[in-house]
Structures are given as structure tokens and as C-alpha cells.
């Protein structure tokens, strides 16, 4: 192959990492019954009012895939054989890895459980939370065994339960801790209060912070902030506040939203930069989409449980509204959002798009934002997102784990994978909340002049006489 052809092949390979083919479009809108309408366009995604049965079917495909992809068994890491004798610890005992390496204790799985709980709430189908109960029963049953293994063999991070026994970061503690508290409140699975105590203590008392109390990390620089940590800390703090009734946890959650916003939010772009280093506070901003997804998800989760009389409530709500306005303006023509929100030549990414769809729909259903415009944005987002759920129930087009970096080349070229767990929980949440939005009795969805208008109840009568 000559040099030019090699270069072309390399460029094509890089481009394909983030741009797989999803839909079989172009699509015609089936809500327009006039098949000969010359004014009806075609679309790269199914541009139509979502159908509850279709969304439910997509959610069940995801649930089915997650059931098979997340075994809850203990095996010998050398032989792969199941371990059945739990009377004495075995140094080779590990939790069985899935073929997709979707760890059942990682922070992304905490979001999956949030999605399963929401899907069960909206659909009434207990099969969604059966997965959560299976995982959590496994945790309750096998934690003593892995505690004994650790006491005898001192495996540290090689212990499959190390995140629960010895959390070392918000990623170990926050998201799963929040999921456990939500499940506990709804009596899904066993009471994991002893695990909640450990992970909650890490978030509240042990995580590295700035002197002003803002959650921080000691990487990639000695003192760094990550927008991701809004989600890795704030929902857990909020749920601790709800579970214990201690207002101090709500105060801490609000403080972190507002102070992290002060460091990371650009008031001109109205977006969150991925991170901030104390030794270079005026560095260029990198508006990674998933970082903004974590930010709006954390504010949404906090507002769900924050007492409305808390002085921080209107501040958090105002910040969420401002951010959603900016994100809505950056939606692509496929309904999805770009990997770098301000860079339309970066690829369209699934996990952040799902987070945005969820929060738009949820904020409408909660009455935090108007269905006018935002309803259509959520609907168009679901249209794009639905094309990324394949027949196996895999969620495609999700950016893999991504560190806080300092150049666009890194972000642009992060690969996507159907085994990147980050896309699953947000897509479950988005689909469930879209069902709730479609069924919202306070909203009428009108299909007029080949597009959609979400009409709040009592908004007045429209007049399309000139179109008839």
C-alpha cells in the first residue's frame, strides 16, 4: 500500500472509532399521513412522536443484555471453576467477570441501578429491579467472605470487594452508595446499611477536598477538580440527607454544586469545562459532553430530594436551567450531542446525549422547565438515542472511560464501545422519563406543520386557520 493510501486508511479508521452506522435512514415521519406532501422532509433518525410500547421494548432489550452481561458468581481466578465452599477463604476467589467486563461494583453500575429503578417505577414491571435485587443480594451474601479473604491474604485492590471494603476515591463510593440508598428506601433487595456507612463515610469525611470543602482529586495534577465528581459525590450526599434527615448533608451537596460551578462553569459559553488544575487556573477549557452530563444529572438528583425551603434550592435550580438552555442550543441535527459540545466536527456521543435527554424530560415532568421547546428537544434527543440501542440490547456509540486531559486530540479520538457501561444507565433513565413525559397529563403534544409542539395545559388556544 502506498503512503497516500496508508494515510487515507488511517484517517478512515480513526473516524470510524466514533462514527459507526446506527440507523437505516433516511426516515420519513409517519405522523404525517399525507404521503405526497412535498413539504415533508426526510430525517437521519425516526423523527416522530415516541410510542410508549417502542420505548418499553427498547428498555427491556437493555435489561435483557444487562442480565446476561452481569453474572453474580464467585469463581477461581486461575481455573474459572465456580467456588461453592465458602467456609474458609480462598486467595484465588474473585467475582466472575462478564464477557464485556462490566464490573458489578463500578460507579457506572450505580447509574444502571438508578435507571432500573426508574424503569420499574414508570412501567410497573418488576423485572427491571429484579436485576438490582440480584446484585445487592449477592453483595450482602458474599461481603463477609471477601472480608475474611482480605483479613487473611491482604489482597487490597485484587480483592473483588475492595471498593466496599476499602474505598479510595469518589468513583469507588459515591454513585453506588446513592443507588443503595435509593433501593433501601424502596425496599428493593437487602438492607445494605453497613456498606452505605462505609461508602458514605468516604464521601463525607475522607475524600480529598480543597480548603473550601470542594471535592477534588490529586490527579492529573496535585490539586485538580473534575466535573465528573459532581455526580460522584452530590447524589450520595443528597441521599444521605434524605436517609438520615441531617441537613448538613444537604448543605454539603449544595455547597459542592455551587462551588464546583464557580471553578468549572464558563458564564460566556454556559458550559462546564471538564476539569481545573490549581496550578494552572486560567488554562483553556475543554467542554467534554459527558462532564456536562454528570453536572446536570447531579443537579437534577439533588433537586429531587433537596427540601424546597433550603436556601440553596433556588440557586441550584437556576444553575440547572441556565446549563440546560445552553445544552439545548447545541443539539445536533440527529438529535444527539457532540463529544465536545462546542465542536461540531467531533463525533456524536451516546452517554452524554442520554444524560441530556433524561434531564430535559425529567425537568419538564418536575415542573422545573417549560415543556415548550424543551419537550421537543427531549423528543428529538430520544429519536437519535433510540437508533443506538441495537437488537441485542447493547447501547452503541458510548465514549469509553476518559480522564481529565489537556488537549483536544485526546478527547476527539477516544474510542466508543458497546461495552462502555457509561451509556446503559443514562439510556434507561432517558427512556423511562420519556414514557413519563409522553403520558404527562399536563402536556398536549401537537403535530402541526410537520413538527411537534409541547403545549402546557392552560397555555391558550392556537390557530392554524391559514394552513387549512
N, C-alpha and C positions, 0 to 999 in steps of 0.2 A: 504494500500500500504506500503510495507516495505521501509526501509531507502534508500536502493540502488535504488529501482525503483523511489522513490521520487526524488532522486538526478538526475537520468537519465532524468526524465520528466522535471525537472527544466532546465537542460542544453539544452534539445531539444527546450524548449520554448524560451530561450534566443537566441539560434542560429536562430530560425525561425523569430525573430524580424527583422533581417537584411537579411534574405536569402529566400524570398518567391520564389515559382516556377513561371517562366515567360514564357519561350519558350517551344514549344512542340518538341524540337530537340531530337536526333541529326539531323542535316540538311546536305543534300548533295548540292554541288554547282551546280546550274542549268546552269551556264555559260560553264560548261564542258559537251559537248554534247555526249561524249563517256561514255555511261552508264556502260561499262565493264572495265573502266580504273582502274587497281589495284593500281595506284599511287594516286588516288583521295581520300582524307580523308573525314571524317565527322566532323561537327562543332557544338558547343553548340548554335550558333546563325546563322542567314542566311548569310553565307559568300558568297556574290555575289556583282556584281556592282549594286548600288541602282537604282531603277526605279523612275523617277520623279512622275509618277502617284501614286505610292505607298506612296511616301513621302507626296505628297499633300493630299492624303486621310487621312493619319495619322494626319497631321496638322489640317485638318477640323474636325476630331474627337475631338481633343483637344479643338478647337474653340467651337464646339457644347457643350462640357461639361462645358466650362467656361461661356458660355451664360446662361446656366441653374443654374450654381452654384453661380452666382454673381448678385442677384437682386438689382435693384436701386429703392427702395421704402422706404417711411417713415412710421413707424408703432408705435403703442403704446406699450411700453415695458412690460406693465402689462397685456394687453389683446391680443396683437398681431394683433389687428384690424388696417387696413390702416388709416392713418391720411390724411384727404383731406382738412381740413381748416387750411390754413397757414397764416391767417390774424393776429393771435396772438400766441405767443409761448406757447408750452405745455411742462412741465418739463419731461414728460414721453416719448416724441418723440425721436426715435432713427432710425438710418438706419437699415433696415431689415438685419439680419444676414442670411447667406446662411446655408444650412444644413451641409456644410463642414466647416463653419466658415472661409471662405476665404474673409477676410476683403478687401473692395474695395479701401481702402486708405493706406494699409500697403506697406512697401518697396518692398516686393515680387511682388505686383501687378504692380509696376513700371516696373519691368523686363518683366512681362506679356505684358504690352503695347509695350515695345521695341520689343518683339517677334511678336506681332500682326502687328506692323508697318513694320517690316522686311518681314513677310509673305505676306503682301499685296504688298509690293514693288516687291518681286520676282515672285509671282503668278499672280499679277494683279487683284486679287479677293478682292473687296471692303468689303466683309463680315467680313474680319479679322478686319479692322479698324472701322467697324460699332460698335463693342464692345467698342473700345476706345472712340469713339464719344458718345456712350450712357453713359458711366461712366462720362466723362468730362462734358457733358451737365447737368447731374444730379448734379455734383459739382457746376457748375455755377448757376444753378437754385435754389438750396437749401442752399447754403452758407449763404445768408442773413438771412434766417430763423434761422439757427443754431447760427449765430452771435447774433441775438436778444434773442434766448433762453439762451445763455451764459450770456449776459448782465443782464437778469432778474433773472436767477436762480443760476448763479455761479457754474456750474456743474463740471468744469475743465475736468479731464480725462473721466468723464462719458458723456461728450458731444461727440456725434458721429463724429463731425468735429474738434475735439480738435487738431489733427495733423496739420490741416491747420490754425486753429485759434491761437494755442499756441504751436508750435513745441518745443520739449525739448531735441532732440537728432538727430544725423545724420539719424538714422533709420526713424524718422518722416519726414525728409526733403529731403534728397539727391536723392534717386532713383526716387521717384515720381516727384520731381522737374525736373529732367532730362527728364523724359518721357513727361511731359507737354511742355517743350521747344521744344522737337522733334516734337510733334504733332502740336504745334503752327507754327513751320517753314513750315510744310506740309499742314497747314490749315485743320487739322483733328479736328472736334469739335470746341468749342468756344475758344476765346482768354482768357486764364486764367492768364493773366499778373499779376493781383492783387494777386493771390495765389503764382505765381512764385516769386514775390517780397518778400513775407513773408518767403517762404522756402529758397530762395536764400540768404536772409539776415542772416538766421540762419547759413547756411553753411559757408558763408564768414566771418561773424562778431561775431557770438555768440557761436559757438561750442568750447568746451574746447580744448585747444591745449598745447603742450609742449612749452617752451620758444622759441624754434627754429621754431615754426609755424606748427609742425607736428600735424595732427588731433589725438586727444587722448580721453580717457574716464576716468571717476573717479570710475570705477568698472572693474574687481572684486577687484583690489587694488586701492589705492587713485590716482595713476597715471599709466594708462595702455594703451597699444596700441593694436588694433585689426586689423588683415589683412582685415577683412570684411569692415573696414572703408575706404579702398581704393575705393571700389565700392560705398560706401555710400556718398562719397564726390567728388572724382575725376571726374566722368562723369558730375555731376551737375556743377562743376567749368568749365569744358571744354565747356559745352553747354552755360553757362553764357558768356564765352569768345566769342563763336560764335554769340550769340544773340546780345550782346552789342558792340562787337568789341573791348572790353577793354583787352589789353594784360596782365594786372595784373592778370586776372582770369586764363589765360593760365599759367602764371608764377607760380601761387599758385598750380595749378594742377600738373605741372611738379615737383615742389618742394616736394609735398607730395608723389608722386610716388618714387622719388629718396631717400628722407629721410626715408620714411616708409621702403623702401627696405634696407636701411642701418641698421635699427633696427631689421628687421624680416627675412631677406634673409640669408640663410646659404650658403656660397660660396662653401662649400665642397659637400653638397647634391644638391645644386642649387634648393632648395625648400624654401617656406615661412613657418615659424612656425606660429601657429595660433595667438599668442599674445606675448606681452612683458610687464613685470612689472618693473617699475623704481626701486623698492626696491629689486629686485632680477634679475638683468640683465643677469646673467650667468646661468639661470635656464635651465633644459632640454627642448628640442624642441619637439613640437607635430605637425606633419605635416598633419593636417586635410585637406582632399581633397577640401572641399568647400571653405576653406580660400584661397587656391591656385587658385581655380576657380574665386573667386572675384578678385584676384590680376591680373590674365591675362585678364579678362573681362575689368577691369578698364583701363589697358594699351591699349587694343585694342580700346575701346571707345575714349580714349584721342587721339590716333594717327589718328582716323577718322576725327577729326576736328582741330587738332593742326597744325598751319601753318608750312609748311616744312622748312621754314627759321628760325624757333625758335631754339635757341641753345640747347634746351632740347630734340628736336626731335630725333637725333641720339642716345642719351643716353637712352631714353625710348624704342626705337626700339631695341637697343642692349639688354636691360634687358628682354624684351618680348621674343626675340629669345632664350636667354640663358635659361629662365624658360621653354619655350615650348620644348626645347631639352630634358631637364630632365624629364618633364612630359611624353613626348612621350616614353621614355625608360621604364617607369613604367606602361604602359598599360598592362592589364591582357590578358589572352588567350581567354576571352569572348568579348574583345573589350572595356570593361568598366574599371573603375579605382576603387581602394580600398578606403574605408572610411579614412584610414590612409595610405597615399601614400607610405610610406616606410614599411608597414606591410601587407604582403600578406595573413595573416590569419585574417585580418579584412574584413568585408563584402564589396561587390561591391555596390557602391552607385551611384544613378542616377543623382542627380542635378549637382554634380561636373563633372561627365562624360559628361553631356550635355554641360556644360560650356566649357570643353576642346574641344569637337567636334566642337562647334561653332567657337572658336577662331582659332583652326587649319585651318578649312575651310576658315574662313574669312581672316586670314593672308595670305593664299595662293592666294585667289582671289584679295587681295590688293597688291600682289607682295612683301610682307614683308618677306616671307619664300618660299623656293622652293617647288613645288609640289612633287618632288622626295622624297620618303619616307613619307613625311608629308601627302601627298594625301591619301596614303594607310592607314596611321594611322587614319585619319579622317573617311575614308570609313569604316574601321573596327569598329571604335567607334560608327558610326551610326548603324551598324549591331547589336551591342549589345543594343544600346539605343532603337532601334525600337521594341525590344521584351518587353520593359517596358511600352509601350503605349497600354492599353487594349482596348477592343471593345467599352467601354463606353466613351473613350477619356480621361480616367484618366491616369496620369503618376505615375507608381508604383515605389517603392524602393527608395524613397527620404527620406533622414535623416530629422527629424523634427528640429525645431529651437534648436540651440546649442550654449551655452555660451562658453566663453574662460575659459577652465578648466586646471587643473594641474595634471591629471592622465589619463593613457591610458584606465582604466576600464570604465570611463565615456564615452569617445569617442567610444570605441568598442561597447558599449551597448545602444547607442542612438537608439530609435525605428525608423522604417520607416513607412510612411503612404502615401496612395494615396491622402490624403487631406493636405499634406505638400506642400504649394504653391510654395516653392523654386524650384521645378522641372519643373514647367509649362513654365515659360518664357524662361529659357535656352533651353528647348527642342524645343519650337517654333523657337527660333533663330538658333539652330543647324540644324533643318530640312530645314528651308528656305535657309540657307547658303550652305547646301549640294546640294540643287537644283541648286543653282548658280554655285557651283563647277562642277557638272556634265555637265552643259551647258557652262562651260568656254571655249571660242573658242581658247584659248592659250594653252590648255592642251589636250592631247590624252591619253585615258585610255586603256592600252593594257592588255588583259588577256592572259598571257603566262606562260607555265609550272605551271599551276594550281594556279597562284596567279596574283596580279594586279600591274601594273607599271604605274605611272602617269608621262607621258612624256611631258616635256616642249617643246613648239614649237621651232624648230631650234636646238634641242639637238643632232641631228645627227641620222644616221640610225643604227638600231640594226640588229643583225644577229643571227638567231636561226637555221641555216642550220643543225647543228649537231642533232637537235631534230626532223628532218624530214627524 
